Amino acid sequence: MKPNATTLQSWNKLAQAYHDKFSEMDLYDPTYDHFCDAIENDTARVLELGCGPGNVTKYILNKKPNYSILATDTAPTMIELGKINVPKAQFQLLDVRDMVDLNQTFDAILAGFVVPYLNSEETKQFIADSVQLLNDNGILYFSCIEKDISYSDSQTSSDGKITMEVNYHDSASLIQSLEENQFKIVSLFRIDYPKPNGASDIHLIIIAQKKN
């Protein structure tokens, strides 16, 4: 199921707020460090999915300036901000569900916060598509909100103006899908992410390697 016009419009509206909120956040930086350390090629070609305004793209290129990054997103406003923030990277409009249409291969794929907007079947397809686009020993990084899928629901922005469907995922199903697609787990992180209402979510980050 592709994102509808309302969802895309929402992401376009959120682009600047998303940039302002996450541009200085360092909560996930250690996981990006592990991602880079797992990549064997110092001049790696990296596909970033759901790049947003380029905050993660910028961090990766600051750490590994010889990487070549194709950063993609579904929202045109996110892409335009990314081009401004990270002129060294290449940016392109792309839905994660169409990633195989790139007809390219990469040393690594980074999907910082895409899976929460994919349902279970779409996530399985994302993993299967990733193995097709990765070179031997290629690295896959993705994150999600760890909770039983029955809790998946709509979430509203802090100003109450924008609502989006958010999907939760359990680690056992994800690991099973990775193993079925010839991935081995390199690292697994759980980060306690505070919410405005005082509660918190567990953000699960998985780094996996494609087997030869």
Sine and cosine of phi, psi and omega as CSV:
sin_phi,cos_phi,sin_psi,cos_psi,sin_omega,cos_omega
0.00,0.00,0.87,-0.49,-0.01,-1.00
-0.98,0.20,0.43,-0.90,0.06,-1.00
-0.90,0.44,0.67,-0.74,-0.02,-1.00
-0.99,0.12,0.07,-1.00,-0.07,-1.00
-0.88,0.48,-0.57,0.82,0.00,-1.00
-0.91,0.42,-0.67,0.74,0.02,-1.00
-0.89,0.45,-0.72,0.70,0.01,-1.00
-0.89,0.46,-0.65,0.76,0.03,-1.00
-0.89,0.46,-0.61,0.79,0.01,-1.00
-0.89,0.45,-0.72,0.69,0.00,-1.00
-0.90,0.44,-0.61,0.80,0.06,-1.00
-0.88,0.47,-0.67,0.74,0.01,-1.00
-0.93,0.37,-0.55,0.84,-0.06,-1.00
-0.99,0.12,-0.15,0.99,-0.18,-0.98
-0.81,0.59,-0.78,0.62,-0.06,-1.00
-0.93,0.37,-0.65,0.76,0.03,-1.00
-0.90,0.44,-0.64,0.77,0.03,-1.00
-0.89,0.46,-0.69,0.72,0.04,-1.00
-0.86,0.50,-0.75,0.67,-0.05,-1.00
-0.90,0.44,-0.59,0.81,-0.06,-1.00
-0.97,0.25,-0.65,0.76,-0.19,-0.98
-0.96,-0.27,-0.13,0.99,-0.08,-1.00
-0.89,0.46,-0.51,0.86,-0.01,-1.00
-0.96,-0.29,0.07,1.00,-0.03,-1.00
-0.96,0.27,0.77,-0.64,-0.02,-1.00
-0.91,-0.42,0.22,0.98,-0.08,-1.00
-0.86,0.52,-0.58,0.82,-0.09,-1.00
-0.98,-0.18,0.00,1.00,-0.09,-1.00
-0.82,0.57,-0.67,0.74,0.03,-1.00
-0.86,0.50,-0.52,0.85,0.02,-1.00
-0.96,0.29,-0.55,0.83,0.08,-1.00
-0.93,0.37,-0.57,0.82,0.06,-1.00
-0.89,0.46,-0.69,0.72,0.03,-1.00
-0.90,0.44,-0.62,0.78,0.05,-1.00
-0.85,0.53,-0.77,0.64,0.01,-1.00
-0.89,0.45,-0.66,0.75,-0.01,-1.00
-0.90,0.44,-0.47,0.88,-0.02,-1.00
-0.98,0.20,-0.32,0.95,-0.03,-1.00
-0.99,0.17,0.79,-0.61,-0.12,-0.99
-0.99,0.14,-0.37,0.93,-0.10,-0.99
-0.98,-0.17,0.86,-0.52,-0.01,-1.00
-0.95,0.31,-0.23,0.97,0.07,-1.00
-0.89,-0.46,0.68,0.74,-0.13,-0.99
-0.89,0.45,0.54,-0.84,0.19,-0.98
-1.00,-0.09,0.86,-0.52,-0.10,-0.99
-0.88,-0.48,0.74,-0.67,0.14,-0.99
-0.98,-0.19,0.85,-0.52,0.09,-1.00
-0.96,-0.29,0.79,-0.61,0.00,-1.00
-0.95,-0.30,0.68,-0.73,-0.04,-1.00
0.90,0.44,0.76,0.65,-0.13,-0.99
-0.94,0.33,-0.29,0.96,-0.05,-1.00
0.86,0.51,-0.61,-0.79,-0.03,-1.00
-0.99,0.13,0.18,0.98,0.11,-0.99
1.00,-0.03,0.29,0.96,-0.04,-1.00
-0.91,0.41,-0.67,0.74,0.03,-1.00
-0.96,0.27,-0.63,0.78,0.06,-1.00
-0.80,0.60,-0.73,0.69,-0.01,-1.00
-0.89,0.45,-0.68,0.73,0.00,-1.00
-0.88,0.47,-0.72,0.70,-0.03,-1.00
-0.89,0.45,-0.69,0.72,-0.03,-1.00
-0.95,0.32,-0.48,0.88,0.11,-0.99
-0.92,0.40,-0.57,0.82,0.00,-1.00
-0.99,0.15,-0.62,0.79,-0.05,-1.00
-0.76,-0.65,0.98,0.20,-0.11,-0.99
-0.91,0.40,-0.25,0.97,0.00,-1.00
-1.00,-0.03,0.00,1.00,0.10,-1.00
-0.95,0.32,0.49,-0.87,0.14,-0.99
-0.93,-0.37,0.90,-0.45,-0.11,-0.99
-0.91,-0.40,0.81,-0.59,0.21,-0.98
-0.99,-0.17,0.96,-0.29,-0.06,-1.00
-0.98,-0.19,0.78,-0.62,-0.11,-0.99
-0.78,-0.63,0.44,-0.90,0.04,-1.00
-0.35,-0.94,0.33,-0.95,0.02,-1.00
-1.00,0.07,-0.31,0.95,-0.13,-0.99
-0.98,-0.18,0.87,-0.50,-0.01,-1.00
-0.84,0.55,-0.60,0.80,-0.01,-1.00
-0.92,0.40,-0.60,0.80,0.08,-1.00
-0.88,0.47,-0.69,0.72,-0.01,-1.00
-0.89,0.46,-0.69,0.73,-0.01,-1.00
-0.90,0.43,-0.65,0.76,0.07,-1.00
-0.91,0.42,-0.65,0.76,0.02,-1.00
-0.86,0.51,-0.68,0.74,0.00,-1.00
-0.88,0.47,-0.58,0.82,0.03,-1.00
-0.96,0.29,-0.70,0.72,-0.09,-1.00
-0.97,0.26,-0.53,0.85,-0.07,-1.00
-0.70,-0.72,0.97,0.26,-0.07,-1.00
-0.89,0.45,-0.32,0.95,-0.02,-1.00
-0.97,0.24,-0.40,0.91,-0.03,-1.00
-1.00,0.08,0.33,-0.94,0.12,-0.99
-0.99,-0.15,0.73,-0.69,-0.04,-1.00
-0.87,-0.49,0.57,-0.82,-0.06,-1.00
-0.45,-0.89,0.66,-0.75,0.11,-0.99
-0.94,0.34,0.79,-0.61,-0.01,-1.00
-0.30,-0.96,0.70,-0.72,0.17,-0.99
-1.00,0.00,0.67,-0.74,-0.02,-1.00
-0.82,0.57,-0.51,0.86,-0.02,-1.00
-0.94,0.34,-0.22,0.98,0.01,-1.00
-0.94,-0.34,0.28,0.96,-0.15,-0.99
-0.87,0.48,-0.55,0.84,-0.02,-1.00
-0.92,0.39,-0.33,0.94,0.02,-1.00
-0.93,0.37,-0.21,0.98,0.04,-1.00
-0.90,0.43,-0.50,0.87,-0.02,-1.00
0.81,0.59,0.67,0.74,0.05,-1.00
-0.73,-0.68,0.26,-0.97,0.12,-0.99
-0.86,-0.52,0.42,-0.91,-0.10,-0.99
-0.67,-0.74,0.37,-0.93,0.08,-1.00
-0.99,0.13,-0.34,0.94,-0.03,-1.00
-0.37,-0.93,0.49,-0.87,0.10,-1.00
-0.80,-0.60,0.75,-0.66,-0.03,-1.00
-0.85,-0.52,0.87,-0.50,0.04,-1.00
-0.81,-0.59,0.99,0.13,-0.17,-0.99
-0.85,0.53,-0.72,0.70,0.00,-1.00
-0.46,-0.89,0.87,0.50,-0.03,-1.00
-0.98,-0.22,-0.67,0.74,-0.14,-0.99
-0.86,0.51,-0.52,0.85,0.06,-1.00
-0.87,0.50,-0.29,0.96,0.00,-1.00
-0.96,-0.27,0.26,0.97,0.11,-0.99
-0.88,-0.48,0.64,-0.77,0.10,-1.00
-0.98,0.17,-0.04,-1.00,-0.10,-0.99
-0.87,0.50,-0.72,0.69,-0.02,-1.00
-0.92,0.39,-0.64,0.77,0.03,-1.00
-0.91,0.41,-0.57,0.82,0.02,-1.00
-0.93,0.37,-0.66,0.75,0.08,-1.00
-0.87,0.50,-0.65,0.76,0.01,-1.00
-0.93,0.38,-0.62,0.78,0.06,-1.00
-0.84,0.54,-0.69,0.72,0.02,-1.00
-0.92,0.40,-0.68,0.73,0.02,-1.00
-0.90,0.43,-0.63,0.77,0.03,-1.00
-0.93,0.38,-0.59,0.80,-0.03,-1.00
-0.88,0.48,-0.67,0.75,-0.03,-1.00
-0.90,0.43,-0.49,0.87,0.04,-1.00
-0.93,0.37,-0.57,0.82,-0.09,-1.00
-1.00,-0.01,-0.15,0.99,-0.05,-1.00
-1.00,-0.04,0.65,-0.76,0.15,-0.99
-0.94,0.33,0.21,-0.98,0.06,-1.00
-0.81,0.58,0.67,-0.74,-0.05,-1.00
0.91,0.41,0.26,0.97,0.01,-1.00
-0.90,0.43,0.42,-0.91,-0.09,-1.00
-0.94,-0.35,0.71,-0.70,0.07,-1.00
-0.89,-0.46,0.78,-0.63,0.06,-1.00
-0.85,-0.53,0.78,-0.63,0.15,-0.99
-0.47,-0.88,0.36,-0.93,-0.01,-1.00
-0.75,-0.67,0.36,-0.93,0.03,-1.00
-0.39,-0.92,0.06,-1.00,0.12,-0.99
-0.99,-0.11,0.86,-0.51,-0.10,-1.00
-1.00,0.06,0.92,-0.38,0.04,-1.00
-0.16,-0.99,0.39,-0.92,0.03,-1.00
-0.83,0.56,0.65,-0.76,-0.10,-1.00
-0.88,0.47,-0.34,0.94,0.00,-1.00
-0.91,0.42,-0.30,0.96,-0.01,-1.00
-1.00,0.08,-0.11,0.99,-0.03,-1.00
-0.81,0.59,0.71,-0.70,-0.11,-0.99
-0.39,-0.92,-0.14,-0.99,0.07,-1.00
-1.00,-0.04,0.62,-0.78,0.09,-1.00
-0.82,-0.57,0.59,-0.81,-0.07,-1.00
-0.93,-0.37,0.62,-0.78,0.01,-1.00
-0.89,0.45,0.29,-0.96,-0.10,-0.99
-0.88,0.48,-0.44,0.90,0.02,-1.00
-1.00,0.02,-0.01,1.00,0.06,-1.00
0.97,0.23,0.13,0.99,-0.12,-0.99
-1.00,-0.09,-0.36,0.93,-0.11,-0.99
-0.78,-0.62,0.76,-0.65,0.02,-1.00
-0.84,-0.54,0.69,-0.72,0.02,-1.00
-0.69,-0.72,0.48,-0.88,0.10,-1.00
-0.98,0.22,0.76,-0.66,0.03,-1.00
-0.84,-0.54,0.78,-0.63,-0.02,-1.00
-0.97,-0.25,0.67,-0.74,0.09,-1.00
-0.98,-0.19,0.37,-0.93,-0.05,-1.00
-0.62,-0.78,0.50,-0.87,0.05,-1.00
-0.97,-0.26,0.55,-0.83,-0.13,-0.99
-0.90,0.44,-0.60,0.80,-0.06,-1.00
-0.88,0.48,-0.69,0.72,0.00,-1.00
-0.92,0.40,-0.64,0.77,0.00,-1.00
-0.91,0.41,-0.71,0.71,0.00,-1.00
-0.90,0.43,-0.64,0.77,0.04,-1.00
-0.88,0.47,-0.70,0.72,0.01,-1.00
-0.90,0.44,-0.63,0.77,0.05,-1.00
-0.89,0.46,-0.72,0.69,-0.02,-1.00
-0.91,0.42,-0.60,0.80,0.04,-1.00
-0.91,0.42,-0.40,0.92,0.00,-1.00
-0.97,-0.24,0.40,0.92,0.11,-0.99
0.90,0.43,0.60,0.80,0.16,-0.99
-0.97,-0.24,0.50,-0.86,0.19,-0.98
-0.88,-0.48,0.59,-0.81,-0.04,-1.00
-0.96,0.27,0.78,-0.63,0.07,-1.00
-0.99,-0.11,-0.76,0.65,0.00,-1.00
-0.54,-0.84,0.47,-0.88,0.06,-1.00
-0.63,-0.77,0.79,-0.62,-0.04,-1.00
-0.82,-0.57,0.54,-0.84,0.16,-0.99
-0.82,-0.58,0.85,-0.53,-0.05,-1.00
-0.89,-0.46,0.77,-0.63,0.02,-1.00
-0.99,0.16,0.93,-0.38,-0.07,-1.00
-0.96,-0.28,0.92,-0.40,-0.05,-1.00
-0.94,0.34,0.61,-0.79,0.04,-1.00
-0.95,-0.31,0.37,-0.93,-0.06,-1.00
-0.86,0.51,-0.46,0.89,-0.05,-1.00
-0.99,0.11,0.11,0.99,0.02,-1.00
1.00,-0.07,-0.25,0.97,0.08,-1.00
-0.99,0.14,-0.12,-0.99,0.03,-1.00
-0.49,-0.87,0.39,-0.92,0.12,-0.99
-0.92,-0.38,0.43,-0.90,0.14,-0.99
-0.99,-0.12,0.90,-0.43,0.06,-1.00
-1.00,-0.04,0.87,-0.50,-0.02,-1.00
-0.99,-0.13,0.81,-0.59,0.05,-1.00
-0.89,-0.45,0.81,-0.59,0.01,-1.00
-0.88,-0.47,0.76,-0.65,0.14,-0.99
-0.89,-0.45,0.85,-0.53,-0.07,-1.00
-0.77,-0.64,0.38,-0.93,-0.01,-1.00
-0.85,-0.52,0.70,-0.71,0.07,-1.00
-0.95,0.32,0.77,-0.64,0.02,-1.00
-0.98,0.21,0.50,-0.87,0.07,-1.00
-0.93,0.38,0.00,0.00,0.00,0.00
